Amino acid sequence: MSTENVEKFEAEAELALYREYREVVKVYQYVVETDRRFYLCNGVDVKVRSETGDAYFEVTLTDAWVWDVYRSARFSEQVKVLTFKDVNVEKLKDARHQRPPKAR
């Protein structure tokens, strides 16, 4: 595959993901952003853990959709994320007007 073909494939995949996001955001209540992923979900629970001395976050999402262009199955009944970095949780008021995340 040429570089041009790879770039075209990636651009088309990103556009398809954006279109999917526009359709599914309407049915979700929360946006959750971690250092590695962007999620939409209808339930979120964030717990701070520090069993080893260092604090980290345990984030449990229910009825989730993951923003990941290379993932074939983006819908998940439950997702658990462990991270030492920041976690941002926002409640959506009117999801029809939310913008998608910026490409990383």
All heavy atoms as an XYZ file, in Angstrom:
876
protein
N       0.835     -1.179      0.000
C       0.000      0.000      0.000
C       0.880      1.242      0.000
O       1.828      1.341      0.761
C      -0.861      0.002      1.260
C      -2.310     -0.058      1.006
S      -3.232      0.079      2.555
C      -4.799      0.270      1.824
N       0.525      2.198     -0.801
C       1.296      3.436     -0.852
C       0.908      4.339      0.316
O      -0.141      4.179      0.936
C       1.041      4.161     -2.178
O      -0.272      4.700     -2.187
N       1.749      5.305      0.599
C       1.471      6.274      1.656
C       0.188      7.026      1.369
O      -0.612      7.284      2.272
C       2.655      7.263      1.782
O       3.842      6.512      2.023
C       2.437      8.246      2.901
N      -0.021      7.346      0.105
C      -1.242      8.058     -0.282
C      -2.492      7.226      0.012
O      -3.490      7.743      0.510
C      -1.179      8.405     -1.772
C      -2.356      9.234     -2.242
C      -2.222      9.602     -3.717
O      -1.167     10.144     -4.098
O      -3.185      9.320     -4.458
N      -2.431      5.926     -0.277
C      -3.565      5.041     -0.004
C      -3.831      4.914      1.492
O      -4.988      4.884      1.920
C      -3.335      3.658     -0.605
C      -3.479      3.652     -2.109
O      -4.029      4.572     -2.701
N      -2.967      2.608     -2.735
N      -2.783      4.828      2.280
C      -2.925      4.735      3.732
C      -3.564      6.010      4.277
O      -4.490      5.964      5.098
C      -1.562      4.468      4.414
C      -1.665      4.606      5.923
C      -1.043      3.089      4.035
N      -3.086      7.163      3.800
C      -3.649      8.443      4.251
C      -5.118      8.570      3.857
O      -5.946      9.050      4.627
C      -2.837      9.600      3.692
C      -1.475      9.731      4.336
C      -0.603     10.788      3.679
O      -1.048     11.430      2.703
O       0.529     10.960      4.138
N      -5.463      8.114      2.661
C      -6.852      8.159      2.199
C      -7.713      7.244      3.068
O      -8.819      7.626      3.487
C      -6.942      7.740      0.734
C      -8.340      7.805      0.181
C      -8.378      7.415     -1.285
C      -9.813      7.435     -1.787
N      -9.923      6.973     -3.157
N      -7.230      6.043      3.364
C      -7.954      5.113      4.218
C      -8.189      5.716      5.596
O      -9.297      5.654      6.133
C      -7.186      3.791      4.350
C      -7.760      2.878      5.388
C      -8.892      2.113      5.111
C      -7.201      2.794      6.653
C      -9.430      1.279      6.065
C      -7.744      1.959      7.620
C      -8.856      1.193      7.325
N      -7.166      6.318      6.193
C      -7.281      6.913      7.522
C      -8.269      8.083      7.525
O      -9.062      8.228      8.453
C      -5.926      7.348      8.042
C      -5.042      6.176      8.427
C      -3.651      6.597      8.881
O      -3.250      7.760      8.650
O      -2.968      5.747      9.463
N      -8.235      8.905      6.486
C      -9.159     10.041      6.396
C     -10.598      9.551      6.270
O     -11.508     10.093      6.916
C      -8.786     10.931      5.213
N     -10.821      8.519      5.469
C     -12.165      7.966      5.307
C     -12.657      7.330      6.605
O     -13.825      7.461      6.964
C     -12.190      6.957      4.166
C     -12.072      7.606      2.805
C     -11.911      6.604      1.673
O     -11.867      5.378      1.927
O     -11.827      7.061      0.515
N     -11.769      6.633      7.316
C     -12.132      6.003      8.586
C     -12.484      7.060      9.628
O     -13.453      6.911     10.384
C     -10.997      5.111      9.079
N     -11.725      8.141      9.674
C     -11.993      9.231     10.619
C     -13.334      9.899     10.304
O     -14.111     10.210     11.212
C     -10.859     10.248     10.569
C     -10.921     11.299     11.649
C     -10.471     10.811     13.010
O      -9.690      9.856     13.096
O     -10.914     11.405     14.010
N     -13.630     10.109      9.047
C     -14.901     10.704      8.646
C     -16.069      9.782      9.010
O     -17.098     10.238      9.521
C     -14.912     11.009      7.146
C     -16.177     11.663      6.608
C     -16.468     12.984      7.308
C     -16.052     11.872      5.101
N     -15.923      8.496      8.800
C     -16.968      7.533      9.164
C     -17.195      7.526     10.672
O     -18.340      7.461     11.137
C     -16.598      6.136      8.676
N     -16.111      7.619     11.436
C     -16.225      7.663     12.894
C     -16.942      8.926     13.343
O     -17.807      8.887     14.219
C     -14.842      7.584     13.532
C     -14.813      7.569     15.054
C     -15.545      6.358     15.610
C     -13.373      7.588     15.542
N     -16.623     10.045     12.746
C     -17.292     11.304     13.068
C     -18.794     11.206     12.778
O     -19.627     11.624     13.581
C     -16.675     12.462     12.273
C     -17.468     13.735     12.396
C     -17.438     14.482     13.574
C     -18.273     14.178     11.350
C     -18.190     15.644     13.693
C     -19.023     15.334     11.462
C     -18.975     16.064     12.635
O     -19.732     17.201     12.763
N     -19.147     10.625     11.653
C     -20.563     10.471     11.300
C     -21.280      9.556     12.304
O     -22.409      9.817     12.704
C     -20.696      9.930      9.880
C     -20.347     10.955      8.841
C     -20.467     10.404      7.447
N     -20.198     11.438      6.468
C     -19.647     11.228      5.295
N     -19.322      9.995      4.920
N     -19.425     12.219      4.468
N     -20.593      8.492     12.702
C     -21.174      7.597     13.711
C     -21.368      8.342     15.023
O     -22.410      8.228     15.659
C     -20.265      6.389     13.923
C     -20.821      5.394     14.919
C     -19.930      4.181     15.088
O     -19.392      3.681     14.075
O     -19.778      3.732     16.229
N     -20.381      9.125     15.421
C     -20.478      9.922     16.648
C     -21.708     10.827     16.611
O     -22.464     10.901     17.586
C     -19.209     10.761     16.830
C     -19.332     11.801     17.915
C     -19.038     11.480     19.235
C     -19.765     13.094     17.628
C     -19.168     12.430     20.238
C     -19.903     14.042     18.624
C     -19.604     13.703     19.924
O     -19.743     14.636     20.908
N     -21.915     11.521     15.507
C     -23.062     12.436     15.381
C     -24.387     11.712     15.581
O     -25.341     12.281     16.093
C     -23.055     13.131     14.024
C     -22.071     14.246     13.952
C     -22.261     15.116     12.743
N     -23.051     14.510     11.679
C     -22.941     14.781     10.403
N     -22.053     15.659     10.008
N     -23.694     14.202      9.503
N     -24.445     10.471     15.148
C     -25.674      9.694     15.302
C     -25.861      9.175     16.728
O     -26.956      9.215     17.263
C     -25.685      8.516     14.319
C     -25.807      8.932     12.878
C     -27.094      9.684     12.593
O     -28.164      9.246     13.060
O     -27.017     10.732     11.912
N     -24.802      8.695     17.362
C     -24.949      8.040     18.667
C     -24.937      8.997     19.847
O     -25.469      8.671     20.902
C     -23.895      6.930     18.886
C     -23.988      5.871     17.809
C     -22.496      7.494     19.007
N     -24.360     10.182     19.712
C     -24.253     11.097     20.850
C     -25.624     11.449     21.414
O     -25.763     11.740     22.605
C     -23.442     12.364     20.482
C     -24.218     13.270     19.552
C     -23.016     13.124     21.737
N     -26.633     11.379     20.617
C     -27.999     11.743     21.020
C     -28.548     10.848     22.127
O     -29.470     11.243     22.824
C     -28.929     11.680     19.817
C     -28.529     12.605     18.702
C     -29.314     12.313     17.443
C     -28.722     13.085     16.277
N     -29.257     12.677     14.998
N     -28.024      9.653     22.268
C     -28.574      8.705     23.239
C     -27.725      8.564     24.500
O     -28.011      7.715     25.339
C     -28.802      7.315     22.600
C     -29.791      7.403     21.456
C     -27.497      6.701     22.159
N     -26.705      9.397     24.656
C     -25.822      9.291     25.813
C     -25.948     10.488     26.742
O     -26.271     11.591     26.320
C     -24.371      9.121     25.359
C     -24.141      7.752     24.778
C     -24.113      7.551     23.410
C     -24.001      6.648     25.612
C     -23.937      6.286     22.879
C     -23.828      5.376     25.086
C     -23.792      5.208     23.727
O     -23.622      3.955     23.207
N     -25.664     10.236     28.015
C     -25.786     11.262     29.048
C     -24.451     11.887     29.459
O     -24.431     12.993     29.968
C     -26.438     10.667     30.298
C     -27.849     10.218     30.074
C     -28.441      9.615     31.340
O     -27.996      9.883     32.441
N     -29.450      8.787     31.171
N     -23.344     11.153     29.270
C     -22.048     11.633     29.744
C     -20.972     11.527     28.664
O     -20.993     10.607     27.855
C     -21.562     10.813     30.954
C     -22.465     10.904     32.144
C     -23.446      9.937     32.368
C     -22.345     11.954     33.051
C     -24.286     10.008     33.463
C     -23.182     12.032     34.155
C     -24.149     11.060     34.351
O     -24.979     11.146     35.434
N     -20.030     12.444     28.761
C     -18.785     12.385     27.997
C     -17.680     12.156     29.022
O     -17.619     12.859     30.034
C     -18.513     13.715     27.252
C     -17.117     13.726     26.673
C     -19.544     13.949     26.186
N     -16.828     11.178     28.778
C     -15.713     10.884     29.677
C     -14.440     10.891     28.839
O     -14.357     10.197     27.830
C     -15.886      9.521     30.378
C     -14.688      9.218     31.264
C     -17.187      9.489     31.170
N     -13.468     11.667     29.293
C     -12.198     11.752     28.570
C     -11.066     11.373     29.508
O     -10.953     11.896     30.610
C     -11.997     13.159     28.035
C     -10.815     13.269     27.110
C     -10.741     14.616     26.427
O     -11.523     15.523     26.763
O      -9.871     14.748     25.552
N     -10.250     10.427     29.060
C      -9.049     10.039     29.799
C      -7.839     10.416     28.947
O      -7.997     10.950     27.842
C      -9.029      8.525     30.090
O      -8.868      7.806     28.868
C     -10.309      8.070     30.790
N      -6.668     10.093     29.429
C      -5.468     10.428     28.664
C      -5.363      9.629     27.372
O      -4.673     10.028     26.450
C      -4.213     10.236     29.515
C      -4.019      8.801     29.966
O      -4.993      8.195     30.452
O      -2.889      8.296     29.852
N      -6.077      8.512     27.275
C      -5.961      7.675     26.085
C      -7.211      7.575     25.224
O      -7.129      7.240     24.049
C      -5.563      6.263     26.506
C      -4.229      6.296     27.232
C      -3.566      4.996     27.274
N      -3.419      4.459     25.940
C      -3.108      3.207     25.703
N      -2.918      2.382     26.677
N      -2.986      2.779     24.470
N      -8.398      7.831     25.806
C      -9.628      7.603     25.067
C     -10.686      8.659     25.386
O     -10.648      9.327     26.404
C     -10.246      6.245     25.415
C      -9.445      5.040     25.044
C      -9.678      4.648     23.593
N      -9.081      3.384     23.268
C      -7.809      3.200     22.956
N      -6.973      4.189     22.960
N      -7.357      2.008     22.636
N     -11.676      8.704     24.511
C     -12.860      9.542     24.653
C     -14.052      8.593     24.616
O     -14.140      7.747     23.724
C     -12.908     10.532     23.481
C     -14.126     11.395     23.442
C     -14.147     12.625     24.092
C     -15.253     10.999     22.746
C     -15.262     13.434     24.044
C     -16.376     11.802     22.682
C     -16.377     13.026     23.340
N     -14.956      8.720     25.584
C     -16.101      7.818     25.678
C     -17.395      8.612     25.780
O     -17.424      9.710     26.331
C     -16.024      6.962     26.951
C     -14.791      6.136     27.101
C     -13.663      6.648     27.720
C     -14.752      4.819     26.652
C     -12.520      5.883     27.885
C     -13.612      4.045     26.816
C     -12.500      4.586     27.429
O     -11.378      3.824     27.585
N     -18.457      8.004     25.312
C     -19.819      8.428     25.607
C     -20.406      7.298     26.442
O     -20.121      6.128     26.181
C     -20.639      8.583     24.330
C     -20.158      9.624     23.337
C     -20.964      9.514     22.041
C     -20.273     11.020     23.914
N     -21.225      7.635     27.455
C     -21.823      6.577     28.266
C     -23.078      7.085     28.960
O     -23.333      8.292     29.003
C     -20.826      6.035     29.277
S     -20.315      7.227     30.518
N     -23.841      6.152     29.511
C     -25.036      6.513     30.258
C     -24.866      6.334     31.756
O     -25.738      6.697     32.529
C     -26.245      5.723     29.749
C     -26.729      6.283     28.434
O     -26.763      7.488     28.241
N     -27.078      5.405     27.511
N     -23.763      5.771     32.170
C     -23.452      5.644     33.589
C     -21.959      5.722     33.787
O     -21.196      5.138     33.016
N     -21.533      6.455     34.821
C     -20.102      6.582     35.089
C     -19.875      6.639     36.592
O     -20.618      7.281     37.322
C     -19.484      7.825     34.381
C     -20.146      9.104     34.839
C     -17.985      7.898     34.584
N     -18.855      5.924     37.051
C     -18.468      5.914     38.458
C     -16.946      6.059     38.508
O     -16.234      5.243     37.928
C     -18.912      4.606     39.111
C     -18.557      4.547     40.583
O     -18.693      5.579     41.283
O     -18.131      3.473     41.045
N     -16.474      7.109     39.193
C     -15.039      7.355     39.304
C     -14.646      7.189     40.767
O     -15.227      7.830     41.648
C     -14.662      8.778     38.832
C     -13.164      9.010     38.975
C     -15.105      8.998     37.397
N     -13.679      6.313     41.012
C     -13.170      6.099     42.370
C     -11.673      6.380     42.381
O     -10.950      5.986     41.462
C     -13.428      4.668     42.813
C     -14.893      4.370     43.001
C     -15.113      2.982     43.520
C     -16.583      2.831     43.802
N     -17.145      1.614     43.357
N     -11.220      7.051     43.439
C      -9.783      7.287     43.628
C      -9.257      6.147     44.477
O      -9.788      5.865     45.551
C      -9.521      8.647     44.305
C      -8.030      8.850     44.497
C     -10.125      9.779     43.496
N      -8.229      5.488     43.999
C      -7.613      4.357     44.707
C      -6.191      4.730     45.088
O      -5.536      5.480     44.365
C      -7.594      3.111     43.825
C      -8.937      2.680     43.310
C      -9.713      2.037     44.388
N     -10.896      1.390     43.820
C     -11.929      1.058     44.547
N     -11.938      1.271     45.835
N     -12.970      0.495     43.988
N      -5.713      4.169     46.191
C      -4.324      4.446     46.581
C      -3.744      3.313     47.414
O      -3.031      3.547     48.381
C      -4.238      5.769     47.343
O      -5.008      5.694     48.524
N      -4.044      2.078     47.049
C      -3.548      0.925     47.797
C      -2.024      0.851     47.843
O      -1.444      0.425     48.819
C      -4.088     -0.388     47.208
C      -5.557     -0.625     47.465
C      -6.451      0.002     46.408
O      -5.980      0.264     45.284
O      -7.631      0.237     46.720
N      -1.350      1.264     46.804
C       0.106      1.153     46.727
C       0.815      2.439     47.143
O       2.031      2.532     47.049
C       0.545      0.799     45.295
O       0.128      1.858     44.420
C      -0.059     -0.512     44.840
N       0.061      3.432     47.575
C       0.658      4.714     47.944
C       0.456      5.778     46.888
O       0.245      6.934     47.202
N       0.522      5.397     45.632
C       0.256      6.332     44.542
C      -1.232      6.318     44.233
O      -1.842      5.263     44.117
C       1.027      5.938     43.278
C       2.522      6.114     43.432
O       2.932      7.048     44.138
O       3.268      5.305     42.845
N      -1.825      7.488     44.090
C      -3.252      7.570     43.769
C      -3.475      7.320     42.282
O      -2.687      7.751     41.443
C      -3.801      8.935     44.156
N      -4.538      6.605     41.982
C      -4.952      6.402     40.593
C      -6.473      6.380     40.558
O      -7.142      6.315     41.591
C      -4.358      5.123     39.993
C      -4.820      3.839     40.627
C      -5.886      3.122     40.102
C      -4.177      3.321     41.755
C      -6.314      1.932     40.672
C      -4.590      2.137     42.337
C      -5.654      1.449     41.795
O      -6.071      0.274     42.366
N      -7.032      6.476     39.357
C      -8.470      6.503     39.176
C      -8.951      5.176     38.607
O      -8.358      4.641     37.677
C      -8.885      7.622     38.216
C      -8.510      8.985     38.698
C      -7.375      9.614     38.211
C      -9.293      9.645     39.632
C      -7.025     10.874     38.650
C      -8.945     10.910     40.084
C      -7.806     11.523     39.589
N     -10.044      4.686     39.167
C     -10.743      3.525     38.611
C     -12.074      4.053     38.092
O     -12.907      4.536     38.858
C     -10.974      2.473     39.683
C     -11.711      1.260     39.173
C     -11.951      0.241     40.277
O     -11.010     -0.066     41.030
O     -13.098     -0.230     40.366
N     -12.245      4.011     36.796
C     -13.433      4.566     36.152
C     -14.235      3.405     35.562
O     -13.709      2.628     34.770
C     -13.046      5.559     35.030
C     -14.278      6.192     34.428
C     -12.064      6.603     35.542
N     -15.499      3.304     35.967
C     -16.382      2.275     35.436
C     -17.484      2.954     34.630
O     -18.182      3.832     35.149
C     -16.992      1.423     36.566
O     -15.930      0.878     37.354
C     -17.845      0.296     36.003
N     -17.598      2.567     33.381
C     -18.608      3.128     32.479
C     -19.609      2.044     32.123
O     -19.230      0.889     31.910
C     -17.950      3.626     31.192
C     -16.743      4.536     31.337
C     -16.099      4.766     29.987
C     -17.145      5.836     31.972
N     -20.870      2.409     32.065
C     -21.891      1.462     31.611
C     -22.566      2.017     30.358
O     -22.688      3.228     30.208
C     -22.949      1.192     32.702
O     -23.471      2.430     33.167
C     -22.348      0.436     33.872
N     -22.960      1.112     29.503
C     -23.592      1.464     28.228
C     -22.718      2.494     27.503
O     -23.089      3.639     27.344
C     -25.002      1.999     28.476
C     -25.787      2.235     27.201
O     -25.461      1.602     26.176
O     -26.707      3.071     27.220
N     -21.549      2.062     27.074
C     -20.528      2.984     26.567
C     -20.285      2.837     25.065
O     -20.505      1.783     24.473
C     -19.219      2.753     27.317
N     -19.798      3.946     24.500
C     -19.338      4.012     23.114
C     -17.950      4.634     23.145
O     -17.728      5.623     23.837
C     -20.284      4.883     22.287
C     -19.905      5.030     20.840
C     -20.258      4.198     19.819
C     -19.132      6.070     20.247
N     -19.747      4.666     18.628
C     -19.046      5.818     18.873
C     -18.480      7.198     20.757
C     -18.355      6.644     17.993
C     -17.792      8.019     19.879
C     -17.737      7.737     18.510
N     -17.006      4.038     22.438
C     -15.608      4.472     22.468
C     -15.222      5.147     21.163
O     -15.492      4.624     20.092
C     -14.716      3.246     22.707
C     -13.377      3.323     22.091
C     -14.576      2.976     24.152
N     -14.585      6.333     21.260
C     -14.069      7.036     20.084
C     -12.715      6.425     19.776
O     -11.716      6.709     20.420
C     -13.909      8.527     20.380
C     -13.323      9.294     19.239
C     -12.004      9.366     18.903
C     -14.018     10.096     18.286
N     -11.843     10.157     17.789
C     -13.067     10.621     17.393
C     -15.350     10.416     18.092
C     -13.415     11.459     16.342
C     -15.694     11.246     17.053
C     -14.730     11.762     16.183
N     -12.692      5.525     18.811
C     -11.439      4.877     18.412
C     -11.606      4.410     16.976
O     -12.358      3.480     16.692
C     -11.124      3.700     19.328
C      -9.758      3.100     19.068
O      -9.197      3.287     17.959
O      -9.224      2.432     19.965
N     -10.906      5.059     16.081
C     -11.059      4.811     14.654
C     -10.660      3.384     14.261
O     -11.181      2.845     13.298
C     -10.287      5.870     13.835
C      -8.801      5.657     13.918
C     -10.761      5.916     12.413
N      -9.765      2.749     15.022
C      -9.273      1.428     14.642
C     -10.012      0.287     15.336
O      -9.679     -0.867     15.160
C      -7.773      1.331     14.923
C      -7.012      2.338     14.110
C      -6.454      3.462     14.704
C      -6.910      2.205     12.730
C      -5.783      4.411     13.945
C      -6.252      3.145     11.965
C      -5.685      4.243     12.580
O      -5.038      5.180     11.829
N     -11.008      0.602     16.106
C     -11.771     -0.401     16.838
C     -12.985     -0.818     16.013
O     -13.759      0.023     15.572
C     -12.243      0.238     18.132
C     -12.211     -0.607     19.295
C     -12.637      0.274     20.463
N     -13.367     -0.524     21.361
C     -12.894     -0.892     22.525
N     -11.729     -0.460     22.929
N     -13.586     -1.669     23.291
N     -13.189     -2.101     15.819
C     -14.332     -2.543     15.027
C     -15.623     -2.528     15.849
O     -16.691     -2.256     15.314
C     -14.082     -3.941     14.466
O     -13.883     -4.851     15.527
N     -15.539     -2.815     17.135
C     -16.718     -2.801     18.017
C     -16.551     -1.658     19.013
O     -15.775     -1.758     19.955
C     -16.849     -4.133     18.740
N     -17.281     -0.578     18.793
C     -17.137      0.588     19.656
C     -18.141      0.616     20.805
O     -18.007      1.395     21.730
C     -17.248      1.861     18.827
C     -15.991      2.100     18.015
C     -16.048      3.403     17.274
N     -16.704      3.311     15.996
C     -16.142      2.838     14.894
N     -14.915      2.404     14.923
N     -16.801      2.804     13.767
N     -19.174     -0.215     20.740
C     -20.178     -0.258     21.803
C     -19.798     -1.325     22.826
O     -19.386     -2.417     22.456
C     -21.561     -0.583     21.233
C     -22.079      0.492     20.322
C     -21.892      0.415     18.955
C     -22.755      1.593     20.841
C     -22.367      1.404     18.115
C     -23.228      2.592     20.010
C     -23.030      2.500     18.641
N     -19.951     -0.976     24.117
C     -19.639     -1.939     25.171
C     -20.615     -1.764     26.324
O     -20.945     -0.641     26.709
C     -18.205     -1.730     25.658
O     -17.886     -2.680     26.638
N     -21.058     -2.873     26.889
C     -21.985     -2.831     28.010
C     -21.314     -2.249     29.257
O     -21.927     -1.498     30.003
C     -22.480     -4.250     28.292
C     -23.667     -4.304     29.205
C     -24.206     -5.723     29.308
O     -24.421     -6.361     28.270
O     -24.402     -6.171     30.450
N     -20.059     -2.616     29.484
C     -19.320     -2.085     30.634
C     -17.845     -1.944     30.283
O     -17.266     -2.815     29.651
C     -19.472     -2.997     31.845
C     -18.793     -2.429     33.076
C     -19.110     -3.224     34.334
O     -19.779     -4.234     34.299
N     -18.628     -2.753     35.453
N     -17.265     -0.825     30.717
C     -15.850     -0.544     30.486
C     -15.225     -0.160     31.816
O     -15.810      0.613     32.576
C     -15.664      0.627     29.486
C     -14.201      0.995     29.353
C     -16.272      0.292     28.143
N     -14.054     -0.695     32.109
C     -13.319     -0.300     33.302
C     -11.979      0.260     32.856
O     -11.263     -0.381     32.086
C     -13.111     -1.462     34.248
C     -12.461     -1.018     35.562
C     -12.385     -2.123     36.562
C     -13.756     -2.237     37.173
N     -13.789     -3.074     38.362
N     -11.657      1.457     33.340
C     -10.427      2.138     32.978
C      -9.639      2.415     34.258
O     -10.214      2.917     35.234
C     -10.719      3.482     32.263
C      -9.431      4.206     31.940
C     -11.560      3.267     31.018
N      -8.369      2.095     34.258
C      -7.472      2.449     35.351
C      -6.446      3.423     34.807
O      -5.819      3.148     33.781
C      -6.769      1.210     35.906
C      -7.685      0.102     36.419
C      -6.866     -1.110     36.828
C      -8.538      0.579     37.572
N      -6.276      4.563     35.486
C      -5.342      5.557     34.989
C      -4.749      6.371     36.129
O      -5.415      6.620     37.135
C      -6.005      6.495     33.957
O      -5.033      7.426     33.477
C      -7.173      7.248     34.550
N      -3.512      6.771     35.971
C      -2.839      7.667     36.916
C      -3.011      9.125     36.483
O      -2.641     10.032     37.195
C      -1.337      7.342     37.000
C      -1.056      6.085     37.756
C      -0.879      4.884     37.092
C      -0.977      6.088     39.141
C      -0.621      3.719     37.780
C      -0.726      4.927     39.840
C      -0.541      3.729     39.169
N      -3.570      9.326     35.312
C      -3.720     10.675     34.759
C      -5.133     11.202     34.994
O      -5.998     10.506     35.495
C      -3.407     10.649     33.269
C      -2.060     10.018     32.973
C      -1.201     10.888     32.188
C       0.154     10.211     32.025
N       0.920     10.741     31.011
N      -5.361     12.445     34.590
C      -6.652     13.094     34.796
C      -7.789     12.381     34.079
O      -7.596     11.784     33.017
C      -6.614     14.540     34.288
C      -5.707     15.424     35.119
O      -5.430     15.066     36.275
O      -5.292     16.474     34.614
N      -8.977     12.500     34.668
C     -10.210     11.998     34.071
C     -11.200     13.157     34.061
O     -11.404     13.813     35.080
C     -10.796     10.827     34.889
C     -12.135     10.394     34.318
C      -9.828      9.667     34.943
N     -11.793     13.415     32.913
C     -12.773     14.486     32.782
C     -14.138     13.864     32.504
O     -14.287     13.079     31.568
C     -12.376     15.421     31.632
C     -13.302     16.602     31.520
O     -13.707     17.196     32.503
N     -13.660     16.942     30.289
N     -15.137     14.208     33.340
C     -16.494     13.710     33.161
C     -17.415     14.907     32.998
O     -17.403     15.818     33.824
C     -16.958     12.868     34.377
C     -18.397     12.414     34.200
C     -16.040     11.684     34.605
N     -18.197     14.900     31.935
C     -19.160     15.978     31.691
C     -20.531     15.380     31.441
O     -20.660     14.418     30.696
C     -18.759     16.794     30.462
C     -17.448     17.520     30.618
C     -17.068     18.283     29.360
O     -17.980     18.788     28.663
O     -15.875     18.355     29.078
N     -21.536     15.967     32.055
C     -22.917     15.557     31.807
C     -23.421     16.354     30.611
O     -23.292     17.580     30.581
C     -23.791     15.820     33.019
C     -25.219     15.360     32.814
C     -25.896     15.103     34.136
C     -27.340     14.731     34.002
N     -27.636     13.556     33.253
N     -23.956     15.671     29.650
C     -24.470     16.326     28.452
C     -25.860     16.879     28.714
O     -26.724     16.175     29.237
C     -24.533     15.342     27.289
C     -23.194     14.774     26.836
C     -23.417     13.690     25.803
C     -22.311     15.863     26.290
N     -26.082     18.123     28.355
C     -27.419     18.708     28.483
C     -28.236     18.355     27.260
O     -29.312     17.803     27.349
C     -27.329     20.221     28.635
C     -26.772     20.634     29.965
C     -26.776     22.125     30.096
C     -26.205     22.505     31.441
N     -26.166     23.937     31.628
N     -27.730     18.723     26.114
C     -28.401     18.441     24.859
C     -27.344     17.908     23.907
O     -26.621     18.667     23.288
C     -29.060     19.702     24.290
C     -29.871     19.412     23.041
O     -29.841     18.264     22.549
O     -30.534     20.331     22.564
N     -27.251     16.607     23.821
C     -26.171     15.967     23.080
C     -26.160     16.311     21.597
O     -25.146     16.187     20.947
C     -26.253     14.450     23.255
N     -27.261     16.774     21.071
C     -27.296     17.078     19.635
C     -26.368     18.222     19.270
O     -26.016     18.395     18.129
C     -28.722     17.405     19.212
C     -29.606     16.174     19.198
C     -31.005     16.540     18.962
N     -31.474     17.097     20.236
C     -32.635     17.679     20.405
N     -33.465     17.806     19.405
N     -33.011     18.131     21.575
N     -25.950     19.009     20.251
C     -25.102     20.157     19.968
C     -23.663     19.956     20.415
O     -22.867     20.881     20.371
C     -25.678     21.411     20.642
C     -27.068     21.700     20.187
N     -27.363     22.121     18.916
C     -28.251     21.583     20.813
C     -28.664     22.274     18.798
N     -29.231     21.954     19.932
N     -23.297     18.753     20.829
C     -21.941     18.486     21.296
C     -21.017     18.267     20.105
O     -21.389     17.660     19.116
C     -21.911     17.259     22.201
C     -22.756     17.420     23.436
C     -22.271     18.555     24.312
O     -21.086     18.736     24.504
N     -23.195     19.351     24.816
N     -19.806     18.732     20.258
C     -18.798     18.542     19.217
C     -17.979     17.299     19.520
O     -17.758     16.968     20.674
C     -17.874     19.748     19.157
C     -18.598     20.976     18.712
C     -17.677     22.124     18.631
N     -18.474     23.292     18.306
C     -17.973     24.393     17.823
N     -16.693     24.500     17.645
N     -18.750     25.410     17.547
N     -17.478     16.634     18.496
C     -16.647     15.442     18.731
C     -15.279     15.849     19.225
O     -14.881     17.003     19.118
C     -16.555     14.813     17.333
C     -16.691     15.969     16.421
C     -17.651     16.909     17.091
N     -14.546     14.892     19.789
C     -13.202     15.209     20.260
C     -12.278     15.502     19.093
O     -12.525     15.066     17.971
C     -12.776     13.925     20.980
C     -13.552     12.864     20.293
C     -14.873     13.487     19.945
N     -11.211     16.224     19.378
C     -10.208     16.478     18.337
C      -9.370     15.234     18.151
O      -9.128     14.492     19.093
C      -9.320     17.659     18.754
C     -10.105     18.946     18.805
C      -9.214     20.076     19.155
C     -10.060     21.356     19.207
N      -9.303     22.512     19.556
N      -8.944     15.006     16.941
C      -8.101     13.855     16.652
C      -6.810     13.976     17.415
O      -6.268     15.058     17.583
C      -7.823     13.757     15.153
N      -6.329     12.851     17.914
C      -5.083     12.849     18.704
C      -3.920     12.494     17.838
O      -3.928     11.794     16.972
C      -5.189     11.862     19.845
C      -6.273     12.265     20.804
C      -6.313     11.277     21.952
N      -7.469     11.541     22.732
C      -7.451     12.031     23.938
N      -6.331     12.294     24.519
N      -8.544     12.236     24.596
